[in-house]
């Protein structure tokens, strides 16, 4: 059995029905426990994001907007473009519905992890924040569970080289090749290697300054990326506005009534594709965003959790939905069955063969570059937890080397590697969220009574 076949086999086992139930079930449990925090806290979350409660004297390194931008920088990646296409090709249009469900319950999951990250974080003598699942696992569950924290940090360090690194730069190499030579350009080792080296240098220049540099960079590039991509997608949808109702109908019908949805009961191909790709896109359940939000300037853990729950909404409900609707209204999947090319074909059909393809390629480069930067921070927080501050500079160097490596390897192995690493990250985090859920509910009630109920 080859290495790629072995990786695919492991990925298939990790992403079995049991993990689907665990992920969505945890999100549903937290949603009910927190009394649908996604809905009742949404308006307040937007107000916090706007800076209404900012205090520059609060502990932390970056403001609420920079923290969300850093987290979105990691989640708004090629998963929003290539991942959605993969979900539709694997499970049909119905997979999109299950991506939405994953995002909705994932808002509660992300609220929980990011609130706990701030509550249990440590600010050292230099003002640097140390927060994330490994810290709330150790401090929240006790020293007897430090092994679980070490396990999480280890999985995070490994995953940082997959989901946030090799997968992203691999797609950058393809996209830059398309920008320069067209969609039929042949893959060449030398060209891809050059792209990998350039990306490694650019990423290195940003990440050398840590989360403060990353936060400032992300707060500028993320709004631009979102407006650029959503704006282009809106043009296509407006041109096909009469088809949008039927596109929604198709998505809902295929979620429950196609053979793929029925096969395997409630965990058929459609659900697996939607949940897996949904998590790959918004990372809800992984706990990764908790490391970025753990650096936010605030004294109120719940406040940062409310900001964090906007991440799956923006990433999946808004941006992934744009991609999905464009693919469905243009019926691109009927003429293209390659996951790395499907979204590009949809934009070609919507905006013209030349402009549409170039636009998607440019978007992938932007999305992937931002993800490369933020995931380096997640990995260096894991390395810092495992080995101390001195290792961080070496981790960053190795991370940049993997960018070069990722630009020249085959994409299918990368996707399977990323999926497997995602699942392994999720397990310790979900266990901790369930165990600490009573504390979380208490913190949320205190905050809600103090800042919200009295204002009514």
matplotlib code that plots the C-alpha trace (Angstrom):
import matplotlib.pyplot as plt

x = [0.0, 1.4, 1.8, -1.1, -3.4, -2.4, -3.1, -6.5, -7.4, -6.5, -8.5, -11.5, -11.4, -11.0, -13.8, -16.2, -19.8, -18.7, -16.8, -19.7, -22.0, -19.4, -18.9, -22.4, -23.7, -21.3, -22.4, -26.1, -25.5, -23.8, -26.5, -29.2, -27.1, -26.3, -29.9, -29.2, -26.4, -26.0, -29.3, -29.6, -26.0, -25.6, -26.4, -24.2, -21.4, -21.6, -21.5, -18.4, -16.7, -17.4, -15.3, -18.1, -16.4, -12.8, -10.4, -6.7, -5.7, -7.2, -4.7, -3.9, -2.1, -4.7, -8.2, -11.4, -11.5, -7.9, -8.5, -11.5, -9.6, -6.7, -9.1, -10.9, -7.6, -7.1, -10.6, -11.2, -8.9, -9.0, -11.6, -14.1, -13.4, -11.9, -13.5, -17.1, -16.5, -15.2, -18.3, -20.6, -18.7, -18.6, -22.1, -24.0, -25.7, -27.3, -23.9, -24.2, -27.1, -25.0, -22.2, -24.8, -25.8, -22.2, -21.7, -24.8, -24.0, -20.3, -21.0, -21.8, -18.7, -16.5, -18.1, -17.3, -13.7, -12.8, -14.5, -12.6, -9.3, -9.5, -10.7, -7.8, -5.1, -1.8, -0.2, 3.5, 5.9, 6.5, 2.7, 2.5, -0.7, -0.7, -4.2, -5.9, -7.3, -4.1, -4.2, -7.9, -7.5, -4.6, -5.9, -9.6, -9.5, -6.5, -2.9, -4.1, -5.2, -2.0, -1.4, -4.6, -3.3, 0.0, -1.9, -3.9, -0.8, 1.0, -1.9, -2.1, 1.6, 1.2, -2.0, -0.5, 1.7, -1.3, -4.6, -2.8, 0.3, 0.7, -2.9, -3.0, 0.3, -0.4, -3.5, -1.5, 0.9, -2.0, -3.6, -0.5, 0.2, -3.4, -3.0, 0.1, -0.4, -4.1, -6.1, -4.4, -0.9, 1.1, 2.5, 6.2, 8.4, 10.6, 7.7, 6.0, 9.2, 9.7, 6.2, 6.8, 10.0, 8.4, 5.4, 7.7, 9.7, 6.5, 5.0, 8.2, 8.3, 4.8, 5.0, 8.3, 6.5, 4.1, 0.4, 0.6, 2.0, -0.4, -3.4, -2.5, -2.0, -5.2, -7.3, -6.4, -6.4, -9.5, -12.0, -10.5, -10.7, -14.2, -15.5, -13.6, -14.9, -18.4, -18.8, -17.7, -20.0, -22.9, -22.6, -23.0, -26.0, -27.7, -27.3, -29.0, -31.3, -34.3, -32.5, -31.6, -34.9, -34.6, -30.9, -32.0, -34.7, -32.2, -29.8, -32.6, -34.1, -30.7, -29.9, -32.6, -34.0, -31.1, -29.7, -26.4, -28.3, -30.3, -27.4, -26.0, -29.0, -28.5, -24.7, -24.7, -22.3, -24.1, -23.8, -20.2, -19.2, -21.0, -19.8, -16.2, -16.0, -17.8, -15.3, -12.4, -13.8, -14.8, -12.7, -15.4, -14.6, -10.9, -10.2, -7.7, -9.3, -9.2, -5.4, -6.0, -8.9, -6.9, -4.6, -7.5, -7.5, -10.3, -11.2, -14.4, -14.0, -17.6, -17.3, -14.5, -16.5, -19.4, -17.0, -15.5, -18.9, -19.2, -16.4, -18.4, -21.3, -19.0, -16.9, -19.6, -23.0, -21.9, -18.7, -19.1, -22.8, -21.7, -19.5, -22.1, -24.9, -22.7, -21.8, -25.5, -27.0, -24.4, -24.7, -20.9, -20.7, -22.3, -19.4, -16.5, -15.8, -12.4, -12.7, -9.7, -11.3, -15.1, -15.4, -13.2, -15.5, -18.6, -17.1, -16.1, -19.7, -20.9, -18.4, -16.8, -14.1, -11.1, -12.1, -13.9, -11.0, -8.5, -10.7, -10.9, -7.2, -6.4, -8.9, -7.2, -3.8, -5.2, -7.1, -4.3, -1.7, -3.8, -4.4, -0.7, 0.1, -2.6, -2.0, 1.7, 0.6, -1.5, 1.4, 3.9, 1.5, 1.5, 5.3, 5.5, 3.3, 5.2, 8.8, 8.9, 9.6, 13.0, 11.6, 9.2, 11.7, 12.8, 9.1, 8.6, 11.6, 10.4, 6.9, 8.3, 10.3, 7.1, 5.5, 8.2, 7.6, 3.8, 4.0, 5.4, 3.5, 0.3, -3.0, -5.0, -2.5, -2.6, -6.4, -6.4, -3.6, -5.5, -8.8, -7.0, -5.2, -8.4, -10.2, -7.3, -7.3, -11.0, -11.1, -9.2, -10.9, -14.5, -13.8, -12.6, -15.6, -18.1, -16.3, -16.1, -19.6, -21.0, -18.4, -19.0, -22.8, -22.1, -19.7, -22.2, -25.1, -23.0, -22.0, -25.5, -27.0, -24.3, -24.0, -27.2, -30.3, -29.7, -29.7, -33.2]
y = [0.0, 3.4, 6.3, 8.2, 5.2, 4.7, 8.4, 8.1, 5.0, 6.7, 9.8, 7.6, 6.0, 9.3, 10.9, 8.1, 8.5, 8.7, 11.9, 13.4, 12.7, 14.0, 17.3, 18.2, 16.7, 18.9, 22.0, 21.1, 20.4, 23.8, 25.6, 24.3, 24.8, 28.4, 29.0, 29.7, 32.1, 32.4, 34.3, 36.2, 37.3, 38.2, 41.9, 42.4, 40.6, 43.0, 46.0, 44.5, 44.0, 47.7, 48.7, 49.9, 48.1, 48.4, 49.5, 49.9, 49.3, 45.8, 42.9, 41.3, 42.1, 42.9, 44.4, 42.5, 43.3, 42.2, 39.0, 38.2, 39.2, 36.9, 34.0, 34.7, 35.0, 31.4, 30.2, 32.2, 30.1, 27.8, 25.7, 28.4, 27.9, 24.4, 22.9, 23.9, 22.4, 19.2, 18.9, 19.3, 16.9, 14.3, 14.7, 16.8, 20.1, 18.7, 18.8, 22.5, 22.3, 20.2, 22.8, 25.4, 23.1, 22.6, 26.4, 27.1, 24.7, 25.6, 29.2, 27.8, 25.6, 28.5, 30.8, 28.2, 27.5, 31.2, 32.3, 29.6, 30.6, 34.1, 32.9, 30.5, 32.4, 33.5, 36.9, 36.7, 39.4, 40.7, 41.1, 38.2, 36.2, 32.4, 31.0, 28.2, 24.7, 23.3, 25.9, 25.5, 21.7, 21.8, 24.6, 23.8, 20.0, 19.9, 18.6, 15.0, 15.9, 17.7, 14.7, 15.6, 19.2, 17.9, 15.7, 18.7, 20.9, 18.1, 17.6, 21.3, 21.6, 18.7, 20.1, 23.5, 22.0, 20.6, 22.6, 25.9, 25.3, 22.6, 22.5, 26.3, 26.8, 23.8, 25.6, 28.9, 27.2, 25.9, 29.4, 31.4, 28.9, 29.6, 33.3, 33.3, 30.4, 29.6, 26.7, 24.1, 24.9, 21.8, 21.3, 21.8, 21.2, 24.3, 26.7, 25.4, 25.4, 29.1, 29.9, 28.0, 29.9, 33.3, 32.5, 31.3, 34.5, 36.7, 34.7, 34.8, 38.6, 38.9, 36.2, 37.3, 40.0, 37.5, 38.1, 41.9, 41.9, 39.2, 41.0, 44.3, 42.5, 40.5, 43.5, 45.0, 42.1, 40.2, 42.9, 43.4, 39.7, 39.3, 42.4, 41.4, 37.8, 38.4, 41.4, 39.3, 36.5, 38.9, 40.1, 36.5, 35.9, 39.1, 38.1, 34.8, 36.1, 34.2, 30.9, 31.5, 30.2, 27.0, 26.7, 26.8, 24.2, 22.0, 22.2, 21.4, 18.6, 16.9, 17.1, 14.5, 12.9, 11.8, 8.2, 9.6, 11.2, 8.1, 5.7, 5.0, 6.4, 9.8, 9.7, 9.1, 10.6, 14.0, 14.6, 13.4, 15.6, 18.7, 18.3, 17.5, 20.4, 22.7, 22.0, 22.3, 25.8, 27.3, 25.1, 25.0, 22.3, 22.4, 25.1, 26.8, 30.2, 30.2, 30.9, 34.1, 35.2, 34.3, 37.3, 39.8, 42.9, 42.3, 41.5, 39.7, 36.2, 35.9, 39.1, 37.7, 34.4, 36.4, 38.1, 34.7, 33.1, 35.5, 33.6, 30.6, 32.9, 35.0, 32.2, 29.5, 31.1, 34.0, 33.3, 29.5, 30.0, 32.5, 29.8, 27.1, 29.1, 30.2, 26.5, 25.5, 28.4, 28.0, 24.1, 24.0, 20.5, 19.1, 20.2, 19.9, 17.1, 18.3, 19.7, 22.0, 23.5, 23.5, 26.9, 28.4, 26.9, 28.3, 31.8, 31.4, 30.5, 33.5, 36.2, 35.0, 32.4, 34.7, 37.1, 34.5, 32.0, 34.8, 36.2, 32.8, 32.2, 35.6, 35.0, 31.7, 33.3, 36.0, 33.5, 31.0, 33.7, 34.9, 31.4, 30.6, 33.5, 32.9, 29.1, 29.8, 31.5, 28.5, 26.2, 28.5, 28.7, 24.9, 24.8, 27.4, 25.3, 22.1, 23.4, 27.0, 30.3, 29.4, 26.9, 29.4, 30.9, 27.4, 26.4, 29.5, 28.5, 24.9, 26.2, 28.3, 25.2, 23.2, 26.0, 25.2, 21.5, 21.9, 23.7, 20.7, 17.7, 16.1, 17.6, 14.5, 13.4, 16.9, 16.9, 13.6, 14.6, 17.8, 16.0, 13.5, 16.2, 18.2, 15.2, 14.5, 18.2, 18.1, 15.2, 16.6, 20.0, 18.6, 16.5, 19.7, 21.8, 19.2, 18.8, 22.6, 23.4, 24.0, 26.6, 28.2, 28.4, 30.1, 32.6, 33.3, 33.9, 36.3, 38.3, 38.3, 39.6, 42.2, 43.7, 42.9, 42.3, 45.5, 47.5, 46.3]
z = [0.0, -1.0, 1.4, -0.2, 0.0, 3.7, 4.5, 2.7, 4.7, 8.0, 7.0, 6.2, 9.6, 11.5, 9.6, 10.2, 11.5, 15.1, 14.5, 12.6, 15.6, 18.1, 16.2, 15.4, 18.7, 20.8, 18.9, 19.4, 23.1, 23.6, 21.5, 23.9, 27.1, 26.1, 25.0, 21.4, 22.0, 18.2, 17.9, 21.2, 21.3, 17.6, 17.8, 20.9, 19.1, 16.2, 18.7, 20.4, 17.0, 16.1, 19.1, 21.4, 24.3, 23.4, 26.2, 25.2, 28.8, 28.9, 29.0, 25.6, 22.4, 19.7, 19.6, 19.0, 15.2, 14.8, 16.7, 14.5, 11.4, 12.3, 12.9, 9.7, 7.9, 8.8, 8.0, 4.8, 2.7, -0.3, 1.6, 0.7, -3.0, -3.5, -0.4, -1.4, -4.8, -3.3, -1.1, -4.0, -6.2, -3.4, -2.0, -4.5, -3.9, -0.7, 1.0, 1.2, 3.6, 6.0, 5.7, 6.9, 9.8, 10.8, 10.7, 12.8, 15.6, 15.1, 16.2, 19.6, 19.6, 18.6, 21.2, 23.8, 22.9, 22.5, 25.8, 27.6, 25.9, 27.3, 30.8, 31.2, 29.3, 30.8, 30.1, 30.7, 31.9, 28.4, 27.8, 25.4, 25.6, 25.9, 25.3, 23.5, 24.0, 25.5, 28.2, 29.2, 29.0, 31.5, 33.8, 33.5, 33.7, 36.0, 35.9, 35.5, 32.1, 30.9, 28.7, 26.8, 26.5, 25.1, 22.7, 21.4, 21.0, 19.2, 16.8, 16.2, 15.4, 12.9, 11.4, 10.9, 8.2, 6.4, 6.6, 6.9, 4.9, 2.3, 1.1, 0.8, -1.1, -3.4, -4.6, -4.9, -7.3, -9.4, -9.4, -10.3, -13.1, -14.3, -14.1, -16.2, -18.6, -18.6, -17.4, -19.6, -18.4, -17.5, -13.9, -13.7, -10.7, -11.3, -11.6, -8.5, -6.5, -7.4, -6.2, -3.0, -2.3, -3.0, -0.7, 2.0, 2.0, 2.0, 4.8, 6.8, 6.5, 8.2, 10.8, 12.3, 14.2, 15.9, 16.6, 16.6, 13.1, 12.0, 13.5, 11.8, 8.5, 8.8, 9.7, 6.3, 4.0, 5.3, 4.6, 1.2, 0.4, 1.6, -0.3, -3.5, -3.6, -2.3, -4.7, -7.7, -6.7, -6.2, -9.8, -11.0, -8.7, -9.8, -13.4, -12.5, -9.8, -11.2, -10.6, -7.0, -5.5, -7.5, -6.3, -2.7, -3.5, -5.1, -2.1, 0.3, -1.8, -2.4, 1.3, 2.1, -1.0, -3.2, -3.1, -1.6, 1.2, 2.0, 1.7, 5.1, 6.9, 8.5, 7.9, 4.1, 1.6, 1.5, 5.3, 5.5, 2.6, 4.1, 7.7, 6.7, 4.3, 6.6, 9.4, 6.9, 6.0, 9.4, 11.7, 14.3, 16.8, 16.2, 18.8, 16.5, 16.5, 20.3, 20.0, 18.0, 20.2, 23.3, 22.5, 22.4, 24.6, 27.0, 30.6, 29.6, 28.2, 27.1, 25.1, 23.0, 22.6, 21.2, 18.6, 17.8, 17.0, 14.0, 12.3, 11.1, 10.1, 7.9, 6.6, 5.8, 5.9, 3.8, 1.8, 1.2, 0.3, -2.4, -3.9, -3.6, -5.1, -8.1, -8.8, -8.6, -10.6, -13.4, -13.3, -13.5, -12.0, -15.1, -17.2, -14.7, -12.3, -10.9, -7.4, -8.0, -11.1, -10.5, -8.9, -11.6, -14.2, -12.4, -12.4, -16.1, -16.9, -14.9, -15.9, -19.0, -19.8, -19.3, -16.5, -14.4, -14.3, -13.5, -10.7, -8.9, -9.3, -7.8, -5.0, -4.2, -4.0, -1.6, 0.6, 0.8, 1.6, 4.5, 5.8, 5.6, 7.9, 10.6, 10.8, 11.5, 14.7, 15.7, 15.2, 17.0, 20.0, 20.1, 19.8, 22.5, 24.8, 24.1, 24.2, 25.3, 23.7, 22.4, 19.9, 18.2, 15.9, 14.8, 14.3, 12.0, 10.0, 9.5, 8.7, 5.8, 4.6, 4.5, 2.3, -0.3, 0.1, -0.2, -3.5, -5.3, -3.9, -5.2, -4.0, -3.1, -0.5, 1.0, 1.3, 3.0, 5.4, 6.2, 7.0, 9.2, 11.2, 11.6, 13.2, 15.5, 16.7, 17.3, 19.7, 22.7, 22.2, 22.1, 25.2, 27.1, 25.9, 27.2, 30.5, 31.0, 29.7, 33.3, 33.9, 30.5, 31.1, 34.5, 32.9, 30.1, 32.6, 34.7, 31.6, 30.2, 33.4, 33.9, 30.4, 28.5, 30.7, 32.7, 29.4, 28.4]

ax = plt.figure().add_subplot(projection="3d")
ax.plot(x, y, z, "-o")
ax.set_aspect("equal")
plt.show()
